[in-house]
Amino acid sequence: MSIDPTALQRHREFGQEMAERHFRLYPTDRYPAAVVVDIMRDAMQEPAADAGIGSRALEPYARVAAAGFIRAWRRLLRAAR
């Protein structure tokens, strides 16, 4: 199984956009990395299943989306100080 670099970038951007939306609503929340991966996996599971993508193939993309979320969240926290 090869990982599509364009899809990785899109998933990273998805995580960043999700962080920005959540930060506007919940600026004081804290998200452990494992929780963020679970949230991303859950958010992506149904569309992935509809596209015929199994959970094992989805995992790297969920992790990249979570990394994008965490990076953006930390950046937003620093900017808010």
N, CA, C and O atoms as CSV, one atom per row, in Angstrom:
chain,resi,resn,atom,element,x,y,z
A,1,MET,N,N,0.849,-1.177,0.000
A,1,MET,CA,C,0.000,0.000,0.000
A,1,MET,C,C,0.893,1.237,0.000
A,1,MET,O,O,1.745,1.390,0.875
A,2,SER,N,N,0.703,2.102,-0.959
A,2,SER,CA,C,1.464,3.351,-0.988
A,2,SER,C,C,0.584,4.484,-0.473
A,2,SER,O,O,-0.633,4.490,-0.655
A,3,ILE,N,N,1.236,5.432,0.169
A,3,ILE,CA,C,0.520,6.570,0.737
A,3,ILE,C,C,0.632,7.734,-0.234
A,3,ILE,O,O,1.729,8.111,-0.647
A,4,ASP,N,N,-0.492,8.288,-0.586
A,4,ASP,CA,C,-0.574,9.381,-1.552
A,4,ASP,C,C,-0.155,10.694,-0.880
A,4,ASP,O,O,-0.816,11.126,0.065
A,5,PRO,N,N,0.925,11.342,-1.340
A,5,PRO,CA,C,1.373,12.581,-0.705
A,5,PRO,C,C,0.358,13.719,-0.802
A,5,PRO,O,O,0.273,14.548,0.104
A,6,THR,N,N,-0.399,13.766,-1.875
A,6,THR,CA,C,-1.426,14.797,-2.008
A,6,THR,C,C,-2.522,14.579,-0.966
A,6,THR,O,O,-3.001,15.535,-0.355
A,7,ALA,N,N,-2.911,13.341,-0.767
A,7,ALA,CA,C,-3.932,13.031,0.244
A,7,ALA,C,C,-3.411,13.352,1.637
A,7,ALA,O,O,-4.163,13.835,2.484
A,8,LEU,N,N,-2.139,13.091,1.881
A,8,LEU,CA,C,-1.566,13.432,3.183
A,8,LEU,C,C,-1.653,14.925,3.435
A,8,LEU,O,O,-2.027,15.351,4.527
A,9,GLN,N,N,-1.312,15.717,2.440
A,9,GLN,CA,C,-1.379,17.176,2.584
A,9,GLN,C,C,-2.811,17.633,2.841
A,9,GLN,O,O,-3.045,18.508,3.674
A,10,ARG,N,N,-3.755,17.050,2.137
A,10,ARG,CA,C,-5.163,17.425,2.327
A,10,ARG,C,C,-5.655,17.053,3.724
A,10,ARG,O,O,-6.423,17.797,4.334
A,11,HIS,N,N,-5.215,15.911,4.225
A,11,HIS,CA,C,-5.626,15.505,5.566
A,11,HIS,C,C,-4.978,16.393,6.629
A,11,HIS,O,O,-5.603,16.706,7.641
A,12,ARG,N,N,-3.746,16.792,6.404
A,12,ARG,CA,C,-3.080,17.721,7.321
A,12,ARG,C,C,-3.846,19.046,7.354
A,12,ARG,O,O,-4.079,19.608,8.424
A,13,GLU,N,N,-4.231,19.535,6.191
A,13,GLU,CA,C,-5.008,20.774,6.100
A,13,GLU,C,C,-6.372,20.619,6.767
A,13,GLU,O,O,-6.855,21.544,7.420
A,14,PHE,N,N,-6.987,19.458,6.606
A,14,PHE,CA,C,-8.262,19.174,7.265
A,14,PHE,C,C,-8.113,19.305,8.780
A,14,PHE,O,O,-8.957,19.910,9.441
A,15,GLY,N,N,-7.044,18.740,9.326
A,15,GLY,CA,C,-6.786,18.838,10.760
A,15,GLY,C,C,-6.573,20.271,11.195
A,15,GLY,O,O,-7.061,20.683,12.248
A,16,GLN,N,N,-5.849,21.031,10.394
A,16,GLN,CA,C,-5.604,22.437,10.724
A,16,GLN,C,C,-6.894,23.237,10.714
A,16,GLN,O,O,-7.129,24.048,11.610
A,17,GLU,N,N,-7.725,23.019,9.717
A,17,GLU,CA,C,-9.002,23.729,9.631
A,17,GLU,C,C,-9.916,23.368,10.798
A,17,GLU,O,O,-10.608,24.226,11.345
A,18,MET,N,N,-9.912,22.095,11.169
A,18,MET,CA,C,-10.727,21.660,12.300
A,18,MET,C,C,-10.252,22.332,13.586
A,18,MET,O,O,-11.070,22.729,14.416
A,19,ALA,N,N,-8.942,22.462,13.755
A,19,ALA,CA,C,-8.395,23.127,14.944
A,19,ALA,C,C,-8.829,24.585,14.991
A,19,ALA,O,O,-9.209,25.091,16.047
A,20,GLU,N,N,-8.775,25.249,13.864
A,20,GLU,CA,C,-9.167,26.658,13.822
A,20,GLU,C,C,-10.646,26.841,14.166
A,20,GLU,O,O,-11.002,27.773,14.887
A,21,ARG,N,N,-11.503,25.962,13.657
A,21,ARG,CA,C,-12.933,26.041,13.978
A,21,ARG,C,C,-13.177,25.778,15.464
A,21,ARG,O,O,-13.939,26.492,16.115
A,22,HIS,N,N,-12.515,24.739,15.990
A,22,HIS,CA,C,-12.718,24.402,17.395
A,22,HIS,C,C,-12.134,25.460,18.317
A,22,HIS,O,O,-12.682,25.716,19.389
A,23,PHE,N,N,-11.039,26.072,17.919
A,23,PHE,CA,C,-10.421,27.085,18.772
A,23,PHE,C,C,-11.327,28.293,18.941
A,23,PHE,O,O,-11.385,28.890,20.016
A,24,ARG,N,N,-12.029,28.650,17.882
A,24,ARG,CA,C,-12.976,29.772,17.982
A,24,ARG,C,C,-14.086,29.467,18.985
A,24,ARG,O,O,-14.558,30.362,19.685
A,25,LEU,N,N,-14.499,28.206,19.051
A,25,LEU,CA,C,-15.587,27.809,19.941
A,25,LEU,C,C,-15.108,27.464,21.357
A,25,LEU,O,O,-15.770,27.793,22.341
A,26,TYR,N,N,-13.967,26.808,21.445
A,26,TYR,CA,C,-13.492,26.280,22.732
A,26,TYR,C,C,-12.015,26.617,22.952
A,26,TYR,O,O,-11.178,25.714,22.963
A,27,PRO,N,N,-11.683,27.881,23.124
A,27,PRO,CA,C,-10.271,28.275,23.193
A,27,PRO,C,C,-9.518,27.773,24.421
A,27,PRO,O,O,-8.287,27.778,24.419
A,28,THR,N,N,-10.208,27.345,25.457
A,28,THR,CA,C,-9.511,26.894,26.661
A,28,THR,C,C,-9.397,25.378,26.755
A,28,THR,O,O,-8.811,24.866,27.710
A,29,ASP,N,N,-9.936,24.660,25.800
A,29,ASP,CA,C,-9.859,23.194,25.833
A,29,ASP,C,C,-8.441,22.708,25.600
A,29,ASP,O,O,-7.620,23.387,24.982
A,30,ARG,N,N,-8.175,21.515,26.111
A,30,ARG,CA,C,-6.883,20.858,25.891
A,30,ARG,C,C,-7.170,19.468,25.331
A,30,ARG,O,O,-8.069,18.774,25.806
A,31,TYR,N,N,-6.416,19.073,24.337
A,31,TYR,CA,C,-6.643,17.798,23.673
A,31,TYR,C,C,-5.369,16.953,23.687
A,31,TYR,O,O,-4.396,17.317,23.026
A,32,PRO,N,N,-5.345,15.833,24.421
A,32,PRO,CA,C,-4.207,14.918,24.347
A,32,PRO,C,C,-4.108,14.327,22.930
A,32,PRO,O,O,-5.115,14.156,22.244
A,33,ALA,N,N,-2.888,14.024,22.516
A,33,ALA,CA,C,-2.668,13.532,21.148
A,33,ALA,C,C,-3.487,12.280,20.838
A,33,ALA,O,O,-4.042,12.168,19.745
A,34,ALA,N,N,-3.572,11.348,21.770
A,34,ALA,CA,C,-4.323,10.109,21.518
A,34,ALA,C,C,-5.800,10.401,21.288
A,34,ALA,O,O,-6.442,9.740,20.471
A,35,VAL,N,N,-6.336,11.368,21.989
A,35,VAL,CA,C,-7.744,11.738,21.827
A,35,VAL,C,C,-7.962,12.363,20.444
A,35,VAL,O,O,-8.967,12.094,19.786
A,36,VAL,N,N,-7.020,13.193,20.014
A,36,VAL,CA,C,-7.144,13.837,18.703
A,36,VAL,C,C,-7.115,12.786,17.596
A,36,VAL,O,O,-7.887,12.875,16.641
A,37,VAL,N,N,-6.241,11.799,17.713
A,37,VAL,CA,C,-6.198,10.727,16.699
A,37,VAL,C,C,-7.533,9.996,16.666
A,37,VAL,O,O,-8.055,9.708,15.590
A,38,ASP,N,N,-8.086,9.696,17.831
A,38,ASP,CA,C,-9.393,9.023,17.879
A,38,ASP,C,C,-10.486,9.865,17.241
A,38,ASP,O,O,-11.327,9.346,16.506
A,39,ILE,N,N,-10.474,11.170,17.522
A,39,ILE,CA,C,-11.480,12.070,16.946
A,39,ILE,C,C,-11.360,12.090,15.420
A,39,ILE,O,O,-12.364,12.009,14.713
A,40,MET,N,N,-10.143,12.195,14.925
A,40,MET,CA,C,-9.927,12.232,13.470
A,40,MET,C,C,-10.352,10.913,12.830
A,40,MET,O,O,-11.009,10.894,11.789
A,41,ARG,N,N,-9.969,9.826,13.464
A,41,ARG,CA,C,-10.333,8.511,12.932
A,41,ARG,C,C,-11.847,8.382,12.855
A,41,ARG,O,O,-12.385,7.929,11.844
A,42,ASP,N,N,-12.540,8.780,13.926
A,42,ASP,CA,C,-14.007,8.698,13.937
A,42,ASP,C,C,-14.632,9.611,12.883
A,42,ASP,O,O,-15.597,9.231,12.220
A,43,ALA,N,N,-14.080,10.814,12.731
A,43,ALA,CA,C,-14.624,11.765,11.756
A,43,ALA,C,C,-14.442,11.271,10.324
A,43,ALA,O,O,-15.257,11.562,9.449
A,44,MET,N,N,-13.377,10.530,10.097
A,44,MET,CA,C,-13.054,10.102,8.735
A,44,MET,C,C,-13.578,8.708,8.397
A,44,MET,O,O,-13.577,8.321,7.229
A,45,GLN,N,N,-14.017,7.961,9.381
A,45,GLN,CA,C,-14.357,6.559,9.171
A,45,GLN,C,C,-15.507,6.349,8.188
A,45,GLN,O,O,-15.397,5.523,7.282
A,46,GLU,N,N,-16.591,7.074,8.349
A,46,GLU,CA,C,-17.747,6.872,7.475
A,46,GLU,C,C,-17.453,7.255,6.022
A,46,GLU,O,O,-17.747,6.473,5.117
A,47,PRO,N,N,-16.871,8.456,5.772
A,47,PRO,CA,C,-16.548,8.770,4.372
A,47,PRO,C,C,-15.533,7.790,3.768
A,47,PRO,O,O,-15.609,7.461,2.584
A,48,ALA,N,N,-14.593,7.332,4.586
A,48,ALA,CA,C,-13.600,6.372,4.084
A,48,ALA,C,C,-14.275,5.054,3.730
A,48,ALA,O,O,-13.972,4.456,2.697
A,49,ALA,N,N,-15.185,4.602,4.578
A,49,ALA,CA,C,-15.898,3.354,4.304
A,49,ALA,C,C,-16.720,3.477,3.030
A,49,ALA,O,O,-16.784,2.540,2.234
A,50,ASP,N,N,-17.346,4.628,2.836
A,50,ASP,CA,C,-18.121,4.853,1.610
A,50,ASP,C,C,-17.235,4.791,0.369
A,50,ASP,O,O,-17.681,4.399,-0.709
A,51,ALA,N,N,-15.973,5.184,0.537
A,51,ALA,CA,C,-15.032,5.163,-0.583
A,51,ALA,C,C,-14.301,3.823,-0.694
A,51,ALA,O,O,-13.450,3.647,-1.566
A,52,GLY,N,N,-14.632,2.887,0.183
A,52,GLY,CA,C,-14.013,1.563,0.127
A,52,GLY,C,C,-12.640,1.504,0.781
A,52,GLY,O,O,-11.839,0.625,0.463
A,53,ILE,N,N,-12.366,2.425,1.683
A,53,ILE,CA,C,-11.077,2.461,2.372
A,53,ILE,C,C,-11.256,1.825,3.744
A,53,ILE,O,O,-12.105,2.253,4.527
A,54,GLY,N,N,-10.465,0.813,4.031
A,54,GLY,CA,C,-10.555,0.122,5.309
A,54,GLY,C,C,-9.848,0.878,6.420
A,54,GLY,O,O,-9.132,1.849,6.177
A,55,SER,N,N,-10.064,0.414,7.640
A,55,SER,CA,C,-9.518,1.113,8.803
A,55,SER,C,C,-7.986,1.083,8.838
A,55,SER,O,O,-7.363,2.037,9.305
A,56,ARG,N,N,-7.381,0.015,8.356
A,56,ARG,CA,C,-5.906,-0.047,8.349
A,56,ARG,C,C,-5.322,0.961,7.375
A,56,ARG,O,O,-4.292,1.572,7.662
A,57,ALA,N,N,-5.954,1.142,6.245
A,57,ALA,CA,C,-5.483,2.118,5.261
A,57,ALA,C,C,-5.765,3.542,5.716
A,57,ALA,O,O,-5.061,4.471,5.321
A,58,LEU,N,N,-6.778,3.716,6.535
A,58,LEU,CA,C,-7.165,5.046,7.015
A,58,LEU,C,C,-6.219,5.567,8.097
A,58,LEU,O,O,-6.054,6.778,8.243
A,59,GLU,N,N,-5.603,4.668,8.849
A,59,GLU,CA,C,-4.815,5.059,10.022
A,59,GLU,C,C,-3.735,6.105,9.745
A,59,GLU,O,O,-3.652,7.076,10.497
A,60,PRO,N,N,-2.899,5.964,8.706
A,60,PRO,CA,C,-1.879,6.999,8.488
A,60,PRO,C,C,-2.485,8.373,8.199
A,60,PRO,O,O,-1.929,9.396,8.596
A,61,TYR,N,N,-3.602,8.391,7.520
A,61,TYR,CA,C,-4.242,9.658,7.202
A,61,TYR,C,C,-4.862,10.289,8.455
A,61,TYR,O,O,-4.827,11.509,8.618
A,62,ALA,N,N,-5.429,9.459,9.338
A,62,ALA,CA,C,-5.972,9.968,10.602
A,62,ALA,C,C,-4.855,10.556,11.454
A,62,ALA,O,O,-5.039,11.590,12.096
A,63,ARG,N,N,-3.699,9.903,11.462
A,63,ARG,CA,C,-2.565,10.407,12.247
A,63,ARG,C,C,-2.035,11.728,11.682
A,63,ARG,O,O,-1.664,12.627,12.437
A,64,VAL,N,N,-2.002,11.839,10.370
A,64,VAL,CA,C,-1.545,13.089,9.745
A,64,VAL,C,C,-2.545,14.213,10.029
A,64,VAL,O,O,-2.145,15.341,10.320
A,65,ALA,N,N,-3.831,13.910,9.947
A,65,ALA,CA,C,-4.844,14.921,10.261
A,65,ALA,C,C,-4.731,15.352,11.722
A,65,ALA,O,O,-4.864,16.534,12.038
A,66,ALA,N,N,-4.486,14.396,12.604
A,66,ALA,CA,C,-4.313,14.718,14.024
A,66,ALA,C,C,-3.077,15.585,14.237
A,66,ALA,O,O,-3.102,16.516,15.042
A,67,ALA,N,N,-2.003,15.286,13.525
A,67,ALA,CA,C,-0.784,16.098,13.640
A,67,ALA,C,C,-1.043,17.522,13.172
A,67,ALA,O,O,-0.564,18.475,13.786
A,68,GLY,N,N,-1.793,17.672,12.094
A,68,GLY,CA,C,-2.150,19.004,11.616
A,68,GLY,C,C,-2.989,19.752,12.639
A,68,GLY,O,O,-2.802,20.951,12.845
A,69,PHE,N,N,-3.915,19.044,13.280
A,69,PHE,CA,C,-4.750,19.645,14.314
A,69,PHE,C,C,-3.885,20.110,15.485
A,69,PHE,O,O,-4.012,21.246,15.942
A,70,ILE,N,N,-3.018,19.240,15.964
A,70,ILE,CA,C,-2.201,19.558,17.145
A,70,ILE,C,C,-1.259,20.717,16.862
A,70,ILE,O,O,-1.111,21.609,17.697
A,71,ARG,N,N,-0.626,20.718,15.707
A,71,ARG,CA,C,0.267,21.836,15.361
A,71,ARG,C,C,-0.488,23.159,15.305
A,71,ARG,O,O,-0.035,24.169,15.843
A,72,ALA,N,N,-1.640,23.140,14.650
A,72,ALA,CA,C,-2.432,24.368,14.530
A,72,ALA,C,C,-2.943,24.808,15.900
A,72,ALA,O,O,-2.955,26.002,16.200
A,73,TRP,N,N,-3.362,23.863,16.727
A,73,TRP,CA,C,-3.877,24.193,18.053
A,73,TRP,C,C,-2.785,24.866,18.888
A,73,TRP,O,O,-3.035,25.881,19.539
A,74,ARG,N,N,-1.592,24.306,18.866
A,74,ARG,CA,C,-0.474,24.899,19.621
A,74,ARG,C,C,-0.130,26.298,19.103
A,74,ARG,O,O,0.162,27.203,19.884
A,75,ARG,N,N,-0.168,26.463,17.790
A,75,ARG,CA,C,0.101,27.771,17.203
A,75,ARG,C,C,-0.955,28.781,17.649
A,75,ARG,O,O,-0.623,29.917,17.989
A,76,LEU,N,N,-2.208,28.377,17.649
A,76,LEU,CA,C,-3.289,29.255,18.073
A,76,LEU,C,C,-3.183,29.607,19.554
A,76,LEU,O,O,-3.445,30.743,19.948
A,77,LEU,N,N,-2.796,28.626,20.374
A,77,LEU,CA,C,-2.604,28.896,21.799
A,77,LEU,C,C,-1.493,29.916,22.028
A,77,LEU,O,O,-1.643,30.830,22.838
A,78,ARG,N,N,-0.386,29.761,21.322
A,78,ARG,CA,C,0.722,30.719,21.457
A,78,ARG,C,C,0.296,32.108,21.013
A,78,ARG,O,O,0.655,33.096,21.654
A,79,ALA,N,N,-0.453,32.201,19.943
A,79,ALA,CA,C,-0.884,33.490,19.425
A,79,ALA,C,C,-1.885,34.168,20.367
A,79,ALA,O,O,-1.955,35.396,20.417
A,80,ALA,N,N,-2.650,33.379,21.103
A,80,ALA,CA,C,-3.666,33.933,22.007
A,80,ALA,C,C,-3.065,34.497,23.292
A,80,ALA,O,O,-3.717,35.270,23.992
A,81,ARG,N,N,-1.839,34.120,23.603
A,81,ARG,CA,C,-1.217,34.590,24.853
A,81,ARG,C,C,-0.831,36.016,24.795
A,81,ARG,O,O,-0.298,36.552,25.767
